[in-house]
Amino acid sequence: MTIVPTLRRSARAAAAALASAAALIACGGGNPLDNPSGVVNTPGGSGQNLSFVYFQKCVNPILVAQLTLPAGGTGSCAASGCHDNANGTGGAFRMQASATLVDLTSVTPDAARLSEMYRNFYSAQGSSAIGSPTSSKMLTKPLVQGVLHGGGQIFADANAPEARLLAYWISRPMPQGQDEFSSAADAMFTPADADTGTCNSQ
């Protein structure tokens, strides 16, 4: 005898779910089980890598520095409440603030890939759409451009020196078929030498 009330409750729950779905569709919600029509997935990558040497000399210093924030005060991407590798709460992008420079003249690429600096590079590259700065979380999040960022706005605008260095790095992948240690990265410095040159940003 208790089966009939249970079936009636189940039928009422199913009817309520269908009514809710119909209401969403009626008020412009679309199919509640479908992706929103405004979601555009960026194309797959080209298989290219960003430059490791430019990252460690020009980008990593930005990510570990105490920056003056547009809203006032200072903050660091590598802080413990943000993207610190051990205690960060900032998603998949992780930094090790203590990472030291890797001397690429004295270690093999395989040895460099075991370093803390490489872990920083790998994490930052993973948050980048290679060749497309404006599609990269590495740049859009600190600028709060069409995406939420728990840390708020970090750079005043896209012309901030730090933002320009990040955009330059992301927009200039190493040539197809060459790895992240390619000497092609020398052209990203003035003079064209990663050891002695200053970081280009345009």
C-alpha angles and dihedrals in degrees: 000000000000091000094076096057090046091052090047091052091049092049091049091050092050091048091050091051091051091048090051091050091049090050091052091051092046093054094049098270093127121206105343090209094053132079116263112265091236094066111108118184114213115238119264119273126267093239091252126134132224120238117277095196093052089047095053095044102037111016107034092058089059092050095052098038126102099246128197105243125221091237092050134269127056136276144170129221088220094055119127094249093049127035101337109142095231105034105012122130096192103107127249097338107094134178135195104210091195094060112132129210117275115226101222091191092065105037135056121244089252091055091046089054089061093058128103089238090058090051088055090048093048093050093048093046088050089057091052132084096222110239094009116082094175090058094047123102087209087072107020095054098055088045092044090226109166092325135082119247120191090208092055125222112343102173122047092226143326090284094060108119092241093050091049092053091050092047091048092051094048094045096054111060120178116267118283110277095020124106131235091272094059116144086227084088089075087081088064090071136064112255092029095254124104092209100051106016130095121241115272116220101179 
